[in-house]
Structure formats: structure tokens, C-alpha cells
Amino acid sequence: MSLAPRLDLRQSQSLVMTPQLQQAIKLLALSNLEIEGVIAEELERNPLLESSGPADDAPDAAPPETPTRDEPAGADELVMAGEATGESLDVDIAAERFDDSPSDHSGLSSAAAPAGTGSGEAVDFDSFADTSESLADVLLAQAGAAFDEADLFIARALIDQIDEAGYLRADIADIARRLGVELARVQAVLAMIQRFEPSGVGARDLAECLAIQAREADRYDPCMARLLDHLDLLARGDLTRLKRLCQVDDEDMADMIRELRGYDPKPGCRYGGEAPAPVIPDLSVTRARKGWAIELNAATLPRVLVNKGYYSELSDGAQDKAGKAWLAEKLASANWLVKALDQRQRTIVRVATEIVRQQEAFFLRGVAHLRPLTLRQVAEAIDLHESTVSRVTSNKYLSCARGVFELKYFFTSAIAAADGGDAVSAEAVKSAIRALIAGEGDKILSDDTLVEQLNAKGFDIARRTVAKYRESMGIGSSVQRRRARALAGG
């Protein structure tokens, strides 16, 4: 063996994650609204880019039955022929750590957006938004009329500690000590605030909130007071003990419970607060003459173009070497962004088309016909990598006749069929459980009974799985539902 130094030539392949490729991968995981922010930043940095408003010619999808094998492999080709680089976006970079997008959310379903009016203009739902004052504004206005200057200072300090639900979330002893006033004076001001609208505001717990409303309704007698002191027994449905403590019969207890149901446990929630942001779909799915039409939401997808005229003006002017290099860099960056956005749209439509093809029964007949589906199945069907499909389906929503759903909603685990047939999705099983409990009537179904009835419907499912699905839907156990039924009947 020779120990002398020597030169060797070796060939090897490696994936180089260039900054452009990293950004292109991130673009796949962004929603249309997030893309708007990215484009706005690029427009500020690059004078050769210009926005022409929403894209009018977003790529449409062929019906699911149309083969797509001859198309480019998703986001594989970032740039066309003639570009300096051609890295594939469809790569497995699990080892890399990129902050692709906000965390995934559970499947979301809501009512589909109504159609436009007869004049062709969409209904402006923002005009129906609640424009009332906030709870703090309402309380401060009442305090200004009820207190003098000294007590108004105390009232403002108390109102600042009242949360959106209308509860006082601070110790009045601490407030008195901080303001340097007597505790009795703070208590007197708080007692006056508790007479303000909405009824029940300024309470420190649920019992006090209900007691304030009962006093205003002239229903706060010793029996009601004892009932409010033992709300834990009411929550557990222990009516026998409650009747003994309150010294009332069945009729009086039922009357007091009906009275409590008429009170507002969160009186402050009727005022102010920011309206929840609506979910804006990135895609729409409509029934076509043959198959389905899948389109990107052009209203939220601005179109970006390269201003070639401005580039010609700049290139024709006198420039030094640094100026020419800067202009070439901006042109390459602009061309890359336009092509990356176009490839992103095509990849999203391809993935959505395959999802619709796989879940066509859902779009036709509802959630009970949702099939088990994994990212790998979609990726293999359209020749993409599983990580690419994951990024495409992250934080994006699809609008159809049945509502608005996150793309992740269509990927569910499989539940074996009792008769050995095709497996069913977990969402279909949840839908069946919800339907059985909704129609149980006077006879409350236990989890064991639910298992038997689900097996009769063809679902091979264990009792612990039924309990897990029931709890995930916010449905109580048979004991809890029986107690709730007794309270409702009382």
C-alpha cells in the first residue's frame, strides 16, 4: 500500500438547497392570502415586477377521469429551458427544518358562500356585522352618569379588570390597596356597577352573576339562593339532594331550573369583540357536465408580470458593470417568481383534482361516504413526493356545495368493515355515531350499545374507539346525557 499523496477524481450527486429552491418550497405551503403578502414584498424589492390584479386565467382542472400522467411532475420543473438552474421542488427534505406555514388545523366545515345577487354583485356580509360599542365603552358611559369624579376613578379601575364575558377578574382588595382607598368604598362602587346593563356584569363567579340577574327579576328568594350556592350539584344532576337542601318539591325545583336557563352566564359577550375572520377558500369545486371543475380562487390570487418595457428602458441606458449585474439579477428573480407561482397553481390544482377523484362519493352523497385516504395514495397517483402533497394541502381550503373544508379534512384513517368489505373513514364513523345519538330518544345508548349498532351497520370498531370519537365530538357519556335529559325534562 502506497502512502504517497495523490489526486483522485470522483463523481457524486447531492441535493443543493439554494435560497430560491427553499423559497419555492415554502410557496407551496402558503395559502392564497399569504401569497399576497409575499408578492407585496417582492413588488417593493423588484422594480421589474408589476401586479395586474387577480389572475383572470388561473389554470383550470380537467375532470378527475382525465389522465394527468403526461403533465410535468407537479412542481418538479421550477424554470423552463434556458434558465441557469432547474432544481426539482418535489423532493423529500424531511431532514431540513423550514417554517413552511402556520400549523395545520383540524378539518373545518362551514356553510358555503351564497351566490351573488341578481344584479351580479356579491352580497356584502360585512354590512351586517355588529357595529355596537364594546363592553368597556358601554360600562364607562353608564359610569360617567352614575358616579362623581372621585368614584368614577375607582369605577374605571374596576371596569378595566372586567373581561369580555363580563366577569371581574381581579381582587377588589388589591384594587383598593393600589388606588389607596378604603375597601368598603370599592365594594360600594362595584355594587353600583353590578346594576349596570347588561344584567349580571361585574360578577366574580357564575353564582354571583346568576344571583344578580335573579335579584333584578325579583326571583332571589332563600330557595334560589341555596340553589345558586350548590350549582355543582345541579351540574351533576343530583336533583334529589338539591330539593332537600332547597326544601322544595318537584314542581318548584323545575320552575327554578327553568328560571336559571333564562339567565345569561356570559352577559358581556353580547357586546363588541372582533368578528371572527371568515375562512376564504383557495379552491372551488363545482359539478360540471362531465366530472368536476376545480378552479383556484382568482379573487385572492393577484397576477404578477415582468415589466419588459421598463427593463428595456433600463438596459438601453448607460450602465456600469455593477448596474448591469444588478439589472440581470432583478430580471432573473422576476422571471423565477412568475414561473414559480404558475407552477404552484398547477401543482395545487393537480393535487385537488386527485382528492376530488378519490373522494367523489363525499361530494355526491355526503360525509358518510368519505373514504380512507392518505397523503401517500395521492402522491403515488400523480407522481409527486408525499412531502410535496403535504405542503400543498397545508392551510388551504376548498369550497364546494357541501361547505368549506380544509384539504387536510379529506385525509382520514381507515376503519375496517365488519363484513370484510372495503374499509371506511373515521369521519364516516363519527357521522354514524352522531346520527345514532341524535336519534336515541328516551332510551340513552351506552357505548356498548353503540358498538353493537355500528357493527350492524358494517363498522368493525372497538368500544374504546367509540368513546374516543364521541369525546372528540364533544358528546358526553350515556350517564352525562341521561342527567342532561333529566334536567331538560325537569
N, C-alpha and C positions, 0 to 999 in steps of 0.2 A: 504494500500500500504506500503510495507516494504522499509525502507530507508537504510537498511544494505548493505554493499558491497557484491558482489557475482561474480562468474566466469561463463561465458556463452561460449558455443561453437557454431560457425556459419560457414556455408559453403557458399562460393560465388565464382563467376567466374570473372576473369578480364584478359584483354589483357596486357601482359608484353612485351614491345618493347625492346628486347635485342639488343645489338650492332650488333650481327650477322644478326638478322632479319631486322634491319634498313638498313644494307648494302645490303642484298639480295633484298630488295625492290628497292633500288637505282639501282642495276644492271639491273633490268627490264627496266628502263627508259634510259639506256645508249645505244648508237649506237655501232656497232662493233669496230669502230676506237677508241671510248672512252674506250671500254672494254680492248683494247690492253694496254692502259695506266695503267688501274687498275691491269692487270696481271703483267705488268713490275714491278710495286711497290711491289706486293706480292712475286714475284720471288726474289727480293732483300732482303725482310724481312724473308722469309721462305726457309731454305736450303733444305727442303724435297720436294719442288716443282721443276719441270723442264718443259720446254716448248719443244714440239716436232714439232713446226711449225704449219701451218694451218691444221685445222681439215679435215681429209680425209673422215670421216664417219659422217658428220653432219646429223642429223635426217631429213629424207625426209618426205614430207606431202603426205597423201593419197589424191586422188581426192576429191573435195568438197562433192560428193554424199556419200562418205564413212562415216558411223556413227562414231562419236568420243565420244559418251557418256560413253564408258567403260574405257576411259583413265583417269589417275589421273586428278583431277580438276585443271589444269593449274599449277600454282606454289604453290599449296596447301601443298605439301609434300617436305619440304626442304631437309630432310635427310631420309635415309632408316631405316629399323628396326635395332636396336642395338645402335643408336645414343642417346645422352643424351637428346636432345630436338627435337621437331617436330612442331615448330610453323608454322602456315599457312601464306604464303605470300599473299594469296588472301583475304585481309581484307580491311575494309574501315577505313582509318586513315586520314580522311579529317581534323580532328581536329589537327593532328600533323603537324609540319612545317618542311619539309625536302626539301633540294635543290636537287630535283631529277635529273634535266637535264637542259640544256640550254632551253630557252623559245621556244615554238613551233613556227614554221614558217608557212606561208601560203603555200598552195599546190604548188609544183614546178613541172613543166614538162619540159623535155628536150629530145633531141634525144637519142635513145637507143644506147648503145655502139656497134660498128661494130663487126662483127665476126672476128675471127683470120685469119691470112694469111694461104695460102695453106700449108706452112711448119709446121703449128700448133702453131706458135708463134704469140702472140697478137701484133697488130700494136702499135708501140711506139709513141704515140701522143706527148709526151714531146719533141721528136726530132724536131717537127715542131714549138715549142714555139719561140716567138720573143726574140732573144738574143741581140737586139740592145742596145745601151747605153741609159741612162736616159736623160731626157731633160736637166737637170743641167749639165751633162757631155758634152753634145753637145754644149751648150751655153758657158761653160767655155773653151772648146777647141777653139771656134771661138774668144772668148775674148782674149785669150793668143796671138793670131796672130794679133789682131786689136788694142790693147792698149799697151802703155808703162807701166812701173811698177806703176807709181802713179795712172793713170786712171784705171789700172787693179784692184787695191784695191777697187775702187768705183764700178767697174763692178761686182766684186764678191759679194759685199754687195747687189747690186740690184738683181743679179741672185738668191741669197739666198731667196729673197722675191717673186720670181715667182713661182706660184703654178703649179700643174701637167697639168692644162689646158692651161698654157702659159700666164696667166694674172699676172700683178704686183699687189700684194695685200698689198702695203704699201704706205704711203705718202712720196713722194720724199723730201719734206721739212723736215720731221722727219729724214730721212736718212742723208741729208746734215748736219743737226744740230748734229746728233750723230757722224758723221765722222769728223766734224769740217772743212768742205769745203764749198765753195760757192754753192748756189742753181743752178746757171747757169751752173756750171761745171757738176753737177749731171745730169741736163737736157741734156747736150750735150752727156754725156756717155749713157744715156737712149736712146737718138735718134739714136745712133750708134747700140745699142743692138737691137732696133726695125728693123734694116736692116738685122739682122741675120736670118738664117734658123732655124725653119720653119717660113714662112711668116706670120706676124701678132703677133709674140711673143713679150712680153713686154708691151702689151696694158693694159690700166687701166679699160677699159669697152668694151662692144661689139662694139659700134660705132667706137671707135678708132682702134680696131682690124680689122674691115672690111675696114676702111679707109686706113690702112697700106697696106692691100692686094690690094686695088683699086689703090693706087699710084704705086705699083710695076707692076700692069697690065696696067698702063697708062690709067686708066679709071676714075681718080678722078677729075672730072670737077665740076663746080659750081652746076650743077643739081644733080650729085651724092652726093655732099656734103650736099645739102639741104635734100636729101632723107635720108642720114645717121643721120642727125640731128632730123629727125622725124620718127624714127623706131617704135615708139609707134603707130603711125597712120598706118604703114604697118602691124603691128601685129593685129590691129583691122580690117584690110581690107578696110580702108577708102581711096580707090584709087582716088575718085573724088577730095578730098581735097589735096591729095598728088600731083596730076597732076597740080592743081592750084598753089601750093607752088613751085613746081619744074619748072613750066612753060614748060611742055612737053605735047605731045599728047599721045594717047593710045599706039601707036607703040613704042615710046621712053620709056614710063614707063614700058612696058612689057620687053623691052630689058634690062633696068637697073635691074629689078627684076630677070631676068634670070642670069645676071652677079653676083648678090649677092648670088644666090643659089650655084654658083660655088666656093664660098669662104668657108673657114673652120672657124667656130665660136670658135672652141677649138683646136688651132693648136698644143698645147703641148701634146695632148692625143695620138698622133701617136708615141711617144717615151716612152720607159721604162715603168715603173709601173709594179707591180707584177701581174702575170697572176692569174685570179680567180681560186680558189681551185675547182677542179671538185667534183661533187656530187658522192660519192661511194655508190652504193645501198647495203643494208643489206640483201635483199632477191631478188630472181629471180623467175619469173612466166613464165612458158612455156607451150605450148599446148601439152598434152600427148594423147596417143591413147584413153584413157578413162578419160575425165575430164582435170584437170590441175595438173602440177607438181610444187610444191612450195619448194624451197630449200634455205637454208642460204648461204650467200656468204662466202665460206670456205677460200677464199684468204685473207680475212680481219679478220678471226676468228682463232687466234692461239689456239692450243690444249695444255692443261695443264694436267700433270700427277703427281702422287705421286711417288717419287723415293723410292720404298720399299727396294731396295738393300742398299741404303745409310742409311735408317732407321735401318736396321738390324745391320749394322756395328756399328752405334752409340749406339744402345741398348745393344749390346754384350759387349761393353767396360765398364770399371769400371766407375761407376757414383755415385754421392751422391744423396741425396733426392731432392735437388733443380734441379740438372741436369735431373733426371728422369721426374720431373714435367714439366720442360721446353720442353723436347722432346715430352711428351704426348700432351702438348698444341699445339706444331707445327704440330704434326700428325693430331690432330683433326681439326685444322684450315685448313690444306691442303685438308683433305677429304671433309670438308664442302665446300670449294671453288670449287672443282671439281664437286661436286654434284649440287651446286647452279648454276654453269654455264651450266651444262647439262639441268637442269630444265628450266633455262631461254631460252635456244634454243627451247626446246619443246613447251614452252608457246608461244613464238613468232610465231612459225610455226602454232600452232593451231589457233591463232588469225588471221594470214594472210590467212589461209585456209578458215576461215569463211567469211572474207572480200571478197575473190575471189568468193566464192559461192554466196554471196549476190549480188555482182556487176558483175556477169558473163556476162551480156549484154554489159557492158562497154568494157570488154576485147575482146568481139567478134565484136561489132559494133561501138564503139567509145563513146565520151563524151556525145553525145545527148541521150544516153540510160543509163546514170548514175542514179541510184535510190537514193531516200532519205534514209539515213542511220544514225543511232545514235549509240553511244557507248553502250547504254543500250541494244539495239537489239542484238549486237554481244555478249555482256556479258551473256545475258539470253540464247542465243543459245548454248554456250559452257560451261555454268555453272561456270562462273567467276564473280568476282565483277567488277562493272563499273570502279572503280579506277584502278584496275589491267589492264584492257584493255586500259585505258588512258595512263598508264605508258608504256605499250608495244608499243603503236603507236606513242609515242613521239620521235621526232628526228630520225626517221628511214625511209628509202626509199626503194621502191620496183621497180625493173626493169622488164619491160615486152616489148612486141613487139611494143607497142604504146609510149614507152619512159620511163623515170624515174619519179616516183611520190612519194611524201611523203604519208605515210599511212594515215595521217590526211586528205588528199585530198579526200578520199573516203567517208568521213562523211560530208554530206551536208544536209541543211534544205529542207523541203518539200514545194512545191508549188502545190496548189490544181488544179485539172484538170477541164477545163471548162465544160466538158460533164459529170462530176460526176464520172469519172473513177479513176484509180489509180493516186496518186499524183506523181509529177516529182521532180527531184532535182533542186536546184538553179543553179548548174553548167550546167545542160542541158538547162535551160532558158537563161543563159548567152551565151551559144553557139548559141542558136537560134537568140538572139539579134545581136550577132556579124555577123552571116551569113546574116541577113536581111540588116544591114547597109553596109556590104561589097558589096551587090548586089543592092544597091538602085539606081545606075546610076545617071542620071541628075536630077531626082526628089528626093530631100532630104526628108527623112522621119522624121516627127516630133515624139515626144514621144507618142502623142495621136494616130498617125497612127501606130506606133509600137505596141501599146496596142491592137488595132483592129486586126492587122495581127497575133499577138501572140494568141489572143482569137480564131481566126480562126484555128490556129494550135492545139488548145486544152489546152492552158495555161491560167488559170484564174489568172490574175495578174493586179495589180493596176498601174496607171501611175507613182506614186512616187517610186514604186519598180523598174520600168523600168529605171527611171532616176538614181536611186541608183546603179543598176547593170551596167548601161552604164558608169557612172563616175568611178566605181571601176575598169573597164577595160581600163580606160584612153581614152575613146571615148568622143569627145566634143558634145555639143548640136547641134541641127539642124542649128541654126544660125552660130555657130562656124564652122561647116562642110561646110556650104554654102560659108562662107567667104574664107575658105581654098581652096575650089574648084575654087572660082573666081581667087585667086592668082595663083593657079596652071594652070588655063586656060590662065591667062594673060601672 
